[in-house]
Amino acid sequence: KAGVTQTPRYLIKTRGQQVTLSCSPISGHRSVSWYQQTPGQGLQFLFEYFSETQRNKGNFPGRFSGRQFSNSRSEMNVSTLELGDSALYLCASSPSDLSGGIQYFGAGTRLSVL
Amino acid sequence: DQQVKQNSPSLSVQEGRISILNCDYTNSMFDYFLWYKKYPAEGPTFLISISSIKDKNEDGRFTVFLNKSAKHLSLHIVPSQPGDSAVYFCAASGHYTGANSKLTFGKGITLSVRP
């Protein structure tokens, strides 16, 4: 079974631009969560989608948004990029609400904002 | 407000000895506690977890202990191997609908196992 796939692996953008990151969860997994990892803040929860609906949201500004498609694939968008948005963005999927918090992570997308 | 804390940024142990990684939390509503391992350029990999109704869970060389009264958990690795060298994250999830898909992470601890 293929793991969680994130594309692209690396991105370089400039301030003010917008970016879209993609995540394909493990087949059969309906929940997709997104996290931001930075050296200073560690791993922080962005949001979670389940059956095309945003079910949980972390404490990030509205510039960060996402969506989920009927095939459970998910995209994350960041508009009006700031230097502080430079981070590793991780996507994780889980099979159900009975998984006890166990999530399976992709390798991440490294975003650099210049 | 950091709800999950890993106060030691690094730990170095000799191969074959025990590694003990500690984690503290403040939110008594957490339902599950998990440990993830991360190598550079890879995503975190699930290692072991424990439900809040238990005080110990064991899987091979890895054992997690939970002390609810102290809001403290620890991961024991015995014996430690050089391949265990990685960053270890402690994480917690709640009990409401969808809460299992929202993990609160500590900042991680870098474990180095010396041959």
gemmi code that builds the backbone of each chain (N, CA, C; Angstrom):
import gemmi

chains = {
    "A": [
        ("LYS", (0.863, -1.188, 0.000), (0.000, 0.000, 0.000), (0.898, 1.236, 0.000)),
        ("ALA", (0.639, 2.171, -0.888), (1.457, 3.373, -0.969), (1.213, 4.234, 0.264)),
        ("GLY", (2.271, 4.966, 0.670), (2.161, 5.847, 1.820), (1.553, 7.181, 1.431)),
        ("VAL", (1.669, 8.143, 2.335), (1.181, 9.499, 2.087), (2.162, 10.207, 1.156)),
        ("THR", (1.649, 10.764, 0.088), (2.489, 11.413, -0.917), (2.239, 12.909, -0.929)),
        ("GLN", (3.320, 13.663, -0.805), (3.209, 15.123, -0.857), (4.007, 15.667, -2.028)),
        ("THR", (3.404, 16.602, -2.736), (4.100, 17.247, -3.841), (3.862, 18.749, -3.798)),
        ("PRO", (4.845, 19.544, -4.216), (6.214, 19.119, -4.523), (7.013, 18.904, -3.240)),
        ("ARG", (8.199, 18.425, -3.324), (9.039, 18.238, -2.136), (9.686, 19.549, -1.710)),
        ("TYR", (10.005, 20.398, -2.688), (10.655, 21.667, -2.393), (10.016, 22.783, -3.222)),
        ("LEU", (9.918, 23.951, -2.596), (9.337, 25.113, -3.265), (10.083, 26.358, -2.826)),
        ("ILE", (10.341, 27.235, -3.773), (10.913, 28.545, -3.436), (9.977, 29.615, -3.988)),
        ("LYS", (9.528, 30.486, -3.118), (8.613, 31.555, -3.513), (9.137, 32.881, -2.961)),
        ("THR", (8.567, 33.973, -3.427), (8.910, 35.285, -2.903), (7.732, 35.848, -2.115)),
        ("ARG", (8.044, 36.797, -1.275), (7.007, 37.413, -0.445), (5.862, 37.940, -1.297)),
        ("GLY", (4.652, 37.764, -0.825), (3.488, 38.264, -1.517), (2.850, 37.266, -2.476)),
        ("GLN", (3.628, 36.263, -2.875), (3.063, 35.251, -3.761), (2.161, 34.304, -2.986)),
        ("GLN", (1.487, 33.429, -3.717), (0.701, 32.398, -3.076), (1.235, 31.034, -3.521)),
        ("VAL", (0.891, 30.002, -2.727), (1.413, 28.677, -3.021), (0.343, 27.631, -2.719)),
        ("THR", (0.354, 26.559, -3.477), (-0.555, 25.438, -3.249), (0.255, 24.161, -3.104)),
        ("LEU", (0.003, 23.456, -2.011), (0.679, 22.187, -1.736), (-0.337, 21.064, -1.839)),
        ("SER", (0.128, 19.904, -2.274), (-0.783, 18.788, -2.501), (-0.433, 17.580, -1.643)),
        ("CYS", (-1.472, 16.835, -1.274), (-1.291, 15.654, -0.426), (-2.235, 14.560, -0.879)),
        ("SER", (-1.676, 13.379, -1.120), (-2.496, 12.196, -1.415), (-2.395, 11.245, -0.232)),
        ("PRO", (-3.489, 10.992, 0.456), (-3.419, 10.138, 1.649), (-3.313, 8.669, 1.274)),
        ("ILE", (-3.093, 7.845, 2.275), (-3.097, 6.403, 2.072), (-4.496, 5.983, 1.612)),
        ("SER", (-4.536, 5.070, 0.662), (-5.799, 4.626, 0.113), (-6.742, 4.142, 1.222)),
        ("GLY", (-7.965, 4.674, 1.214), (-8.937, 4.288, 2.228), (-9.004, 5.215, 3.418)),
        ("HIS", (-8.001, 6.062, 3.577), (-8.001, 7.017, 4.688), (-8.837, 8.237, 4.307)),
        ("ARG", (-9.759, 8.611, 5.188), (-10.652, 9.713, 4.895), (-10.258, 11.015, 5.588)),
        ("SER", (-9.403, 10.915, 6.584), (-9.002, 12.104, 7.328), (-7.608, 12.540, 6.902)),
        ("VAL", (-7.472, 13.829, 6.606), (-6.176, 14.401, 6.251), (-5.920, 15.613, 7.140)),
        ("SER", (-4.774, 15.619, 7.797), (-4.381, 16.749, 8.648), (-3.124, 17.393, 8.091)),
        ("TRP", (-2.978, 18.670, 8.336), (-1.803, 19.418, 7.898), (-1.114, 20.029, 9.115)),
        ("TYR", (0.225, 20.010, 9.074), (1.037, 20.566, 10.144), (2.142, 21.423, 9.554)),
        ("GLN", (2.559, 22.423, 10.323), (3.705, 23.251, 9.957), (4.825, 22.971, 10.952)),
        ("GLN", (6.026, 22.708, 10.447), (7.163, 22.508, 11.332), (8.198, 23.593, 11.095)),
        ("THR", (8.526, 24.323, 12.150), (9.584, 25.328, 12.115), (10.530, 25.082, 13.275)),
        ("PRO", (11.775, 25.547, 13.174), (12.732, 25.315, 14.265), (12.272, 25.925, 15.595)),
        ("GLY", (11.621, 27.085, 15.525), (11.246, 27.764, 16.756), (9.970, 27.235, 17.392)),
        ("GLN", (8.986, 26.906, 16.593), (7.663, 26.516, 17.100), (7.420, 25.013, 17.090)),
        ("GLY", (8.291, 24.256, 16.452), (8.059, 22.815, 16.388), (6.946, 22.486, 15.411)),
        ("LEU", (6.247, 21.376, 15.685), (5.161, 20.913, 14.823), (3.839, 21.485, 15.305)),
        ("GLN", (3.187, 22.263, 14.450), (1.923, 22.872, 14.851), (0.816, 22.479, 13.887)),
        ("PHE", (-0.329, 22.166, 14.464), (-1.494, 21.741, 13.706), (-2.105, 22.915, 12.952)),
        ("LEU", (-2.345, 22.700, 11.667), (-2.978, 23.719, 10.828), (-4.481, 23.487, 10.719)),
        ("PHE", (-4.855, 22.354, 10.135), (-6.271, 21.996, 10.015), (-6.399, 20.540, 9.615)),
        ("GLU", (-7.646, 20.053, 9.734), (-7.953, 18.674, 9.387), (-9.211, 18.631, 8.536)),
        ("TYR", (-9.180, 17.793, 7.527), (-10.334, 17.599, 6.663), (-10.795, 16.149, 6.752)),
        ("PHE", (-12.092, 15.998, 6.757), (-12.704, 14.665, 6.806), (-13.916, 14.699, 5.895)),
        ("SER", (-13.963, 13.807, 4.940), (-15.085, 13.754, 3.984), (-15.389, 15.136, 3.409)),
        ("GLU", (-14.329, 15.795, 2.946), (-14.410, 17.071, 2.223), (-14.804, 18.255, 3.106)),
        ("THR", (-14.859, 18.062, 4.411), (-15.252, 19.138, 5.327), (-14.113, 19.419, 6.308)),
        ("GLN", (-13.872, 20.702, 6.544), (-12.881, 21.047, 7.558), (-13.488, 20.797, 8.927)),
        ("ARG", (-12.845, 19.929, 9.685), (-13.422, 19.535, 10.961), (-12.695, 20.156, 12.154)),
        ("ASN", (-11.419, 20.430, 11.999), (-10.634, 21.049, 13.056), (-9.731, 22.106, 12.456)),
        ("LYS", (-9.443, 23.130, 13.233), (-8.589, 24.199, 12.732), (-7.667, 24.644, 13.855)),
        ("GLY", (-6.410, 24.892, 13.510), (-5.448, 25.392, 14.480), (-5.435, 26.911, 14.488)),
        ("ASN", (-4.475, 27.479, 15.199), (-4.402, 28.935, 15.359), (-3.505, 29.575, 14.310)),
        ("PHE", (-3.934, 29.560, 13.098), (-3.210, 30.172, 11.996), (-4.113, 31.203, 11.321)),
        ("PRO", (-3.487, 32.236, 10.736), (-4.308, 33.272, 10.081), (-5.055, 32.724, 8.876)),
        ("GLY", (-6.023, 33.504, 8.416), (-6.860, 33.095, 7.302), (-6.122, 32.944, 5.981)),
        ("ARG", (-4.865, 33.394, 5.944), (-4.076, 33.209, 4.711), (-3.828, 31.718, 4.439)),
        ("PHE", (-3.958, 30.935, 5.483), (-3.769, 29.489, 5.350), (-5.146, 28.840, 5.162)),
        ("SER", (-5.302, 28.142, 4.075), (-6.581, 27.495, 3.809), (-6.337, 26.136, 3.172)),
        ("GLY", (-7.375, 25.361, 3.097), (-7.223, 24.048, 2.494), (-8.532, 23.560, 1.939)),
        ("ARG", (-8.461, 22.411, 1.321), (-9.673, 21.758, 0.859), (-9.382, 20.280, 0.664)),
        ("GLN", (-10.454, 19.517, 0.592), (-10.318, 18.086, 0.359), (-11.283, 17.691, -0.736)),
        ("PHE", (-10.836, 16.825, -1.594), (-11.637, 16.377, -2.721), (-12.345, 15.065, -2.394)),
        ("SER", (-13.233, 14.667, -3.275), (-14.037, 13.465, -3.006), (-13.172, 12.201, -2.930)),
        ("ASN", (-11.996, 12.232, -3.529), (-11.117, 11.059, -3.461), (-10.176, 11.136, -2.256)),
        ("SER", (-10.446, 12.070, -1.332), (-9.693, 12.319, -0.095), (-8.382, 13.066, -0.296)),
        ("ARG", (-7.947, 13.264, -1.523), (-6.762, 14.095, -1.744), (-7.021, 15.496, -1.202)),
        ("SER", (-5.961, 16.124, -0.725), (-6.137, 17.430, -0.097), (-5.111, 18.416, -0.643)),
        ("GLU", (-5.485, 19.659, -0.641), (-4.571, 20.738, -1.004), (-4.572, 21.774, 0.106)),
        ("MET", (-3.416, 22.404, 0.261), (-3.272, 23.490, 1.205), (-2.783, 24.717, 0.453)),
        ("ASN", (-3.366, 25.852, 0.733), (-3.000, 27.092, 0.050), (-2.564, 28.133, 1.067)),
        ("VAL", (-1.492, 28.829, 0.728), (-1.062, 29.962, 1.552), (-1.006, 31.177, 0.639)),
        ("SER", (-1.743, 32.191, 0.976), (-1.755, 33.395, 0.150), (-0.879, 34.475, 0.794)),
        ("THR", (-0.496, 35.443, -0.002), (0.311, 36.583, 0.459), (1.436, 36.111, 1.385)),
        ("LEU", (2.327, 35.332, 0.821), (3.390, 34.701, 1.602), (4.241, 35.713, 2.355)),
        ("GLU", (4.613, 35.321, 3.574), (5.515, 36.109, 4.401), (6.780, 35.289, 4.656)),
        ("LEU", (7.870, 35.988, 5.030), (9.124, 35.291, 5.288), (8.947, 34.215, 6.349)),
        ("GLY", (8.103, 34.493, 7.341), (7.876, 33.559, 8.440), (7.122, 32.304, 8.047)),
        ("ASP", (6.645, 32.254, 6.816), (5.932, 31.049, 6.361), (6.906, 29.978, 5.894)),
        ("SER", (8.185, 30.328, 5.843), (9.196, 29.332, 5.478), (9.184, 28.214, 6.513)),
        ("ALA", (8.942, 27.010, 6.057), (8.774, 25.894, 6.984), (8.672, 24.600, 6.202)),
        ("LEU", (8.643, 23.504, 6.961), (8.314, 22.196, 6.394), (6.822, 21.970, 6.645)),
        ("TYR", (6.073, 21.719, 5.597), (4.642, 21.478, 5.729), (4.382, 19.982, 5.568)),
        ("LEU", (3.791, 19.417, 6.598), (3.563, 17.980, 6.647), (2.081, 17.657, 6.561)),
        ("CYS", (1.793, 16.640, 5.823), (0.431, 16.135, 5.691), (0.396, 14.754, 6.348)),
        ("ALA", (-0.718, 14.453, 6.989), (-0.861, 13.152, 7.629), (-2.263, 12.632, 7.383)),
        ("SER", (-2.389, 11.323, 7.259), (-3.720, 10.744, 7.096), (-3.970, 9.679, 8.157)),
        ("SER", (-5.229, 9.476, 8.453), (-5.596, 8.429, 9.402), (-6.866, 7.760, 8.903)),
        ("PRO", (-7.014, 6.475, 9.255), (-8.134, 5.719, 8.681), (-9.498, 6.062, 9.267)),
        ("SER", (-9.545, 6.401, 10.552), (-10.844, 6.647, 11.168), (-10.651, 7.356, 12.496)),
        ("ASP", (-11.743, 7.701, 13.131), (-11.689, 8.350, 14.437), (-11.358, 7.354, 15.544)),
        ("LEU", (-11.255, 6.091, 15.189), (-10.937, 5.070, 16.180), (-9.466, 4.704, 16.158)),
        ("SER", (-8.661, 5.511, 15.475), (-7.249, 5.160, 15.306), (-6.397, 5.558, 16.504)),
        ("GLY", (-7.007, 6.128, 17.526), (-6.250, 6.462, 18.729), (-5.186, 7.506, 18.509)),
        ("GLY", (-5.424, 8.358, 17.533), (-4.460, 9.429, 17.280), (-3.345, 9.031, 16.343)),
        ("ILE", (-3.299, 7.796, 15.912), (-2.217, 7.356, 15.037), (-2.432, 7.942, 13.648)),
        ("GLN", (-1.438, 8.681, 13.200), (-1.471, 9.285, 11.878), (-0.229, 8.878, 11.117)),
        ("TYR", (-0.364, 8.860, 9.811), (0.734, 8.479, 8.937), (1.130, 9.708, 8.129)),
        ("PHE", (2.399, 10.062, 8.257), (2.879, 11.311, 7.676), (3.566, 11.102, 6.336)),
        ("GLY", (3.438, 12.126, 5.499), (4.233, 12.185, 4.297), (5.603, 12.767, 4.611)),
        ("ALA", (6.443, 12.857, 3.582), (7.813, 13.367, 3.773), (7.847, 14.883, 3.879)),
        ("GLY", (6.750, 15.536, 3.489), (6.665, 16.982, 3.647), (7.038, 17.770, 2.409)),
        ("THR", (6.636, 19.024, 2.403), (7.040, 19.995, 1.386), (7.828, 21.089, 2.084)),
        ("ARG", (9.064, 21.283, 1.650), (9.903, 22.332, 2.231), (9.665, 23.615, 1.454)),
        ("LEU", (9.063, 24.614, 2.102), (8.765, 25.902, 1.478), (9.758, 26.949, 1.964)),
        ("SER", (10.396, 27.603, 1.035), (11.296, 28.713, 1.355), (10.718, 29.978, 0.755)),
        ("VAL", (10.530, 31.007, 1.581), (10.000, 32.284, 1.120), (11.127, 33.316, 1.165)),
        ("LEU", (11.434, 33.898, 0.007), (12.554, 34.850, -0.085), (12.052, 36.292, -0.165)),
    ],
    "B": [
        ("ASP", (0.818, 28.950, 24.898), (0.692, 27.969, 25.974), (1.046, 26.592, 25.419)),
        ("GLN", (2.184, 26.072, 25.872), (2.647, 24.793, 25.345), (2.042, 23.677, 26.169)),
        ("GLN", (1.152, 22.899, 25.578), (0.440, 21.874, 26.329), (1.232, 20.578, 26.450)),
        ("VAL", (2.177, 20.364, 25.567), (3.033, 19.174, 25.613), (4.477, 19.660, 25.604)),
        ("LYS", (5.214, 19.241, 26.617), (6.570, 19.776, 26.778), (7.601, 18.664, 26.821)),
        ("GLN", (8.648, 18.837, 26.059), (9.815, 17.970, 26.140), (10.955, 18.897, 26.531)),
        ("ASN", (11.316, 18.865, 27.776), (12.207, 19.888, 28.327), (13.669, 19.688, 27.975)),
        ("SER", (14.053, 18.483, 27.622), (15.453, 18.247, 27.255), (15.561, 18.227, 25.744)),
        ("PRO", (16.412, 19.067, 25.159), (16.511, 19.089, 23.695), (17.312, 17.931, 23.119)),
        ("SER", (18.164, 17.320, 23.951), (18.988, 16.247, 23.414), (19.342, 15.240, 24.494)),
        ("LEU", (19.703, 14.029, 24.023), (20.108, 12.947, 24.913), (21.113, 12.088, 24.175)),
        ("SER", (22.198, 11.743, 24.856), (23.215, 10.889, 24.266), (23.410, 9.665, 25.158)),
        ("VAL", (23.336, 8.467, 24.572), (23.500, 7.240, 25.348), (24.422, 6.283, 24.600)),
        ("GLN", (24.977, 5.350, 25.346), (25.847, 4.340, 24.767), (24.996, 3.216, 24.192)),
        ("GLU", (25.455, 2.666, 23.087), (24.776, 1.516, 22.486), (24.622, 0.408, 23.528)),
        ("GLY", (23.439, -0.219, 23.556), (23.184, -1.298, 24.499), (22.573, -0.844, 25.816)),
        ("ARG", (22.703, 0.445, 26.128), (22.144, 0.956, 27.386), (20.697, 1.398, 27.169)),
        ("ILE", (20.052, 1.812, 28.235), (18.678, 2.270, 28.154), (18.615, 3.756, 27.802)),
        ("SER", (17.679, 4.112, 26.939), (17.378, 5.519, 26.657), (16.034, 5.823, 27.302)),
        ("ILE", (15.968, 6.914, 28.038), (14.717, 7.343, 28.662), (14.398, 8.754, 28.191)),
        ("LEU", (13.289, 8.878, 27.467), (12.875, 10.168, 26.927), (11.620, 10.601, 27.683)),
        ("ASN", (11.635, 11.821, 28.172), (10.555, 12.297, 29.026), (9.665, 13.323, 28.336)),
        ("CYS", (8.433, 13.392, 28.813), (7.447, 14.310, 28.241), (6.450, 14.686, 29.331)),
        ("ASP", (6.088, 15.946, 29.399), (5.089, 16.423, 30.353), (3.943, 17.092, 29.597)),
        ("TYR", (2.758, 17.039, 30.158), (1.621, 17.687, 29.515), (0.803, 18.428, 30.558)),
        ("THR", (-0.005, 19.365, 30.089), (-0.790, 20.170, 31.026), (-2.293, 19.930, 30.886)),
        ("ASN", (-2.736, 19.441, 29.736), (-4.164, 19.289, 29.477), (-4.648, 17.901, 29.926)),
        ("SER", (-5.441, 17.864, 30.964), (-5.900, 16.585, 31.507), (-6.956, 15.925, 30.620)),
        ("MET", (-7.403, 16.610, 29.570), (-8.409, 16.052, 28.672), (-7.805, 15.228, 27.536)),
        ("PHE", (-6.508, 15.178, 27.458), (-5.895, 14.355, 26.419), (-6.271, 12.894, 26.627)),
        ("ASP", (-6.546, 12.212, 25.513), (-7.038, 10.836, 25.567), (-5.977, 9.810, 25.177)),
        ("TYR", (-5.108, 10.184, 24.264), (-4.057, 9.287, 23.795), (-2.740, 10.051, 23.763)),
        ("PHE", (-1.685, 9.314, 24.045), (-0.336, 9.879, 23.991), (0.487, 9.007, 23.056)),
        ("LEU", (1.257, 9.663, 22.205), (1.970, 8.939, 21.168), (3.415, 9.409, 21.109)),
        ("TRP", (4.255, 8.536, 20.621), (5.637, 8.882, 20.321), (5.880, 8.676, 18.825)),
        ("TYR", (6.490, 9.682, 18.239), (6.870, 9.629, 16.834), (8.379, 9.810, 16.734)),
        ("LYS", (8.932, 9.198, 15.728), (10.369, 9.258, 15.463), (10.557, 9.917, 14.109)),
        ("LYS", (11.550, 10.789, 14.006), (11.752, 11.498, 12.747), (13.216, 11.523, 12.370)),
        ("TYR", (13.483, 11.044, 11.141), (14.810, 11.174, 10.556), (14.818, 12.422, 9.665)),
        ("PRO", (15.990, 13.016, 9.434), (16.072, 14.170, 8.538), (15.495, 13.850, 7.165)),
        ("ALA", (14.816, 14.806, 6.585), (14.252, 14.704, 5.237), (13.137, 13.658, 5.135)),
        ("GLU", (12.609, 13.201, 6.268), (11.471, 12.294, 6.257), (10.387, 12.830, 7.171)),
        ("GLY", (9.167, 12.359, 6.975), (8.096, 12.722, 7.893), (8.176, 11.900, 9.162)),
        ("PRO", (7.497, 12.333, 10.223), (7.478, 11.559, 11.466), (6.861, 10.179, 11.235)),
        ("THR", (7.410, 9.203, 11.941), (6.907, 7.831, 11.863), (6.368, 7.417, 13.228)),
        ("PHE", (5.167, 6.889, 13.251), (4.567, 6.450, 14.509), (5.393, 5.330, 15.131)),
        ("LEU", (5.603, 5.430, 16.446), (6.432, 4.447, 17.144), (5.587, 3.617, 18.101)),
        ("ILE", (4.934, 4.265, 19.046), (4.161, 3.576, 20.062), (3.197, 4.572, 20.689)),
        ("SER", (2.082, 4.072, 21.227), (1.117, 4.968, 21.864), (0.569, 4.322, 23.132)),
        ("ILE", (-0.144, 5.136, 23.897), (-0.779, 4.640, 25.108), (-2.079, 5.399, 25.336)),
        ("SER", (-3.098, 4.675, 25.724), (-4.367, 5.291, 26.081), (-4.283, 5.849, 27.495)),
        ("SER", (-5.076, 6.876, 27.743), (-5.043, 7.510, 29.066), (-5.569, 6.589, 30.181)),
        ("ILE", (-6.189, 5.475, 29.821), (-6.700, 4.563, 30.853), (-5.655, 3.503, 31.235)),
        ("LYS", (-4.512, 3.541, 30.587), (-3.457, 2.581, 30.895), (-2.261, 3.308, 31.494)),
        ("ASP", (-1.354, 2.542, 32.097), (-0.146, 3.170, 32.621), (1.128, 2.630, 31.978)),
        ("LYS", (0.975, 1.625, 31.117), (2.164, 1.060, 30.464), (1.740, 0.387, 29.169)),
        ("ASN", (2.583, 0.558, 28.151), (2.398, -0.171, 26.906), (3.765, -0.541, 26.357)),
        ("GLU", (3.885, -1.780, 25.935), (5.195, -2.284, 25.526), (5.111, -2.835, 24.115)),
        ("ASP", (6.152, -2.558, 23.326), (6.240, -3.088, 21.969), (7.701, -3.332, 21.647)),
        ("GLY", (8.122, -4.586, 21.831), (9.514, -4.920, 21.564), (10.459, -4.173, 22.486)),
        ("ARG", (11.379, -3.433, 21.898), (12.359, -2.680, 22.701), (11.801, -1.391, 23.285)),
        ("PHE", (10.592, -1.039, 22.894), (10.009, 0.248, 23.280), (8.891, 0.063, 24.302)),
        ("THR", (8.968, 0.844, 25.383), (7.929, 0.835, 26.410), (7.580, 2.271, 26.743)),
        ("VAL", (6.289, 2.559, 26.806), (5.855, 3.886, 27.212), (5.137, 3.761, 28.554)),
        ("PHE", (5.495, 4.656, 29.465), (4.891, 4.707, 30.792), (4.111, 6.009, 30.930)),
        ("LEU", (2.920, 5.912, 31.534), (2.104, 7.095, 31.737), (1.786, 7.260, 33.213)),
        ("ASN", (2.077, 8.441, 33.741), (1.747, 8.778, 35.127), (0.767, 9.945, 35.073)),
        ("LYS", (-0.526, 9.633, 35.144), (-1.543, 10.656, 34.968), (-1.549, 11.681, 36.095)),
        ("SER", (-1.288, 11.232, 37.309), (-1.315, 12.182, 38.426), (-0.220, 13.228, 38.276)),
        ("ALA", (0.907, 12.830, 37.695), (2.009, 13.767, 37.484), (1.949, 14.402, 36.111)),
        ("LYS", (0.999, 13.986, 35.282), (0.904, 14.452, 33.889), (2.266, 14.282, 33.200)),
        ("HIS", (2.761, 13.075, 33.258), (4.102, 12.788, 32.757), (4.102, 11.436, 32.047)),
        ("LEU", (4.806, 11.380, 30.919), (5.021, 10.098, 30.281), (6.473, 9.985, 29.853)),
        ("SER", (6.895, 8.741, 29.691), (8.281, 8.515, 29.288), (8.333, 7.353, 28.310)),
        ("LEU", (9.328, 7.419, 27.457), (9.594, 6.356, 26.490), (10.925, 5.719, 26.865)),
        ("HIS", (10.907, 4.399, 27.050), (12.124, 3.662, 27.348), (12.496, 2.824, 26.138)),
        ("ILE", (13.747, 2.912, 25.751), (14.261, 2.106, 24.640), (15.375, 1.222, 25.201)),
        ("VAL", (15.137, -0.094, 25.164), (16.121, -1.024, 25.704), (16.254, -2.258, 24.811)),
        ("PRO", (17.455, -2.635, 24.344), (18.668, -1.828, 24.425), (18.694, -0.800, 23.304)),
        ("SER", (19.373, 0.288, 23.503), (19.482, 1.327, 22.476), (20.441, 0.877, 21.384)),
        ("GLN", (20.096, 1.240, 20.140), (20.918, 0.876, 18.989), (21.268, 2.149, 18.202)),
        ("PRO", (22.383, 2.146, 17.493), (22.754, 3.346, 16.714), (21.641, 3.789, 15.751)),
        ("GLY", (20.889, 2.847, 15.200), (19.787, 3.183, 14.292), (18.638, 3.908, 14.962)),
        ("ASP", (18.649, 3.957, 16.296), (17.623, 4.693, 17.028), (17.909, 6.192, 17.046)),
        ("SER", (19.085, 6.581, 16.612), (19.445, 7.998, 16.604), (18.504, 8.768, 15.678)),
        ("ALA", (17.749, 9.694, 16.242), (16.721, 10.431, 15.500), (16.138, 11.480, 16.436)),
        ("VAL", (15.196, 12.250, 15.917), (14.436, 13.169, 16.771), (13.145, 12.466, 17.179)),
        ("TYR", (12.831, 12.496, 18.458), (11.631, 11.852, 18.983), (10.653, 12.917, 19.464)),
        ("PHE", (9.434, 12.804, 18.973), (8.383, 13.732, 19.354), (7.354, 13.019, 20.216)),
        ("CYS", (6.985, 13.673, 21.287), (5.865, 13.261, 22.107), (4.637, 14.007, 21.578)),
        ("ALA", (3.487, 13.336, 21.497), (2.278, 13.979, 20.988), (1.074, 13.496, 21.777)),
        ("ALA", (0.008, 14.287, 21.719), (-1.213, 13.938, 22.447), (-2.429, 14.298, 21.614)),
        ("SER", (-3.500, 13.533, 21.807), (-4.756, 13.843, 21.120), (-5.902, 13.805, 22.127)),
        ("GLY", (-6.998, 14.495, 21.778), (-8.136, 14.616, 22.691), (-9.167, 13.533, 22.455)),
        ("HIS", (-10.371, 13.737, 22.979), (-11.383, 12.704, 22.944), (-12.650, 13.129, 22.222)),
        ("TYR", (-12.695, 14.344, 21.676), (-13.918, 14.753, 20.993), (-13.874, 14.279, 19.548)),
        ("THR", (-14.989, 14.363, 18.862), (-15.077, 13.870, 17.489), (-14.031, 14.547, 16.620)),
        ("GLY", (-13.238, 13.747, 15.979), (-12.187, 14.288, 15.129), (-10.929, 14.675, 15.885)),
        ("ALA", (-10.971, 14.558, 17.191), (-9.812, 14.999, 17.972), (-8.596, 14.150, 17.699)),
        ("ASN", (-8.804, 12.886, 17.344), (-7.669, 12.013, 17.091), (-6.880, 12.446, 15.869)),
        ("SER", (-7.454, 13.320, 15.085), (-6.738, 13.799, 13.908), (-6.068, 15.132, 14.160)),
        ("LYS", (-6.116, 15.596, 15.404), (-5.427, 16.824, 15.758), (-4.431, 16.467, 16.856)),
        ("LEU", (-3.178, 16.390, 16.477), (-2.132, 16.057, 17.435), (-1.450, 17.323, 17.929)),
        ("THR", (-1.216, 17.362, 19.244), (-0.434, 18.435, 19.842), (0.936, 17.858, 20.153)),
        ("PHE", (1.972, 18.450, 19.571), (3.316, 17.903, 19.669), (4.177, 18.677, 20.657)),
        ("GLY", (5.118, 17.963, 21.271), (6.210, 18.612, 21.961), (7.235, 19.049, 20.927)),
        ("LYS", (8.285, 19.726, 21.366), (9.264, 20.272, 20.420), (10.318, 19.254, 20.018)),
        ("GLY", (10.279, 18.093, 20.606), (11.168, 17.032, 20.178), (12.456, 16.960, 20.968)),
        ("ILE", (13.037, 15.769, 20.976), (14.340, 15.560, 21.612), (15.202, 14.762, 20.645)),
        ("THR", (16.440, 15.202, 20.488), (17.364, 14.514, 19.589), (18.120, 13.451, 20.372)),
        ("LEU", (17.911, 12.202, 19.999), (18.601, 11.083, 20.644), (19.799, 10.668, 19.799)),
        ("SER", (20.941, 10.580, 20.435), (22.150, 10.081, 19.770), (22.612, 8.840, 20.513)),
        ("VAL", (22.731, 7.746, 19.782), (23.201, 6.503, 20.381), (24.619, 6.252, 19.880)),
        ("ARG", (25.568, 6.270, 20.785), (26.993, 6.126, 20.445), (27.360, 4.650, 20.341)),
        ("PRO", (28.061, 4.264, 19.258), (28.465, 2.847, 19.115), (29.478, 2.447, 20.180)),
    ],
}
model = gemmi.Model(1)
for chain_id, residues in chains.items():
    chain = gemmi.Chain(chain_id)
    for i, (resn, *xyz) in enumerate(residues, 1):
        res = gemmi.Residue()
        res.name, res.seqid = resn, gemmi.SeqId(i, " ")
        for name, pos in zip(("N", "CA", "C"), xyz):
            atom = gemmi.Atom()
            atom.name, atom.element = name, gemmi.Element(name[0])
            atom.pos, atom.b_iso = gemmi.Position(*pos), 0.0
            res.add_atom(atom)
        chain.add_residue(res)
    model.add_chain(chain)
structure = gemmi.Structure()
structure.add_model(model)
structure.setup_entities()
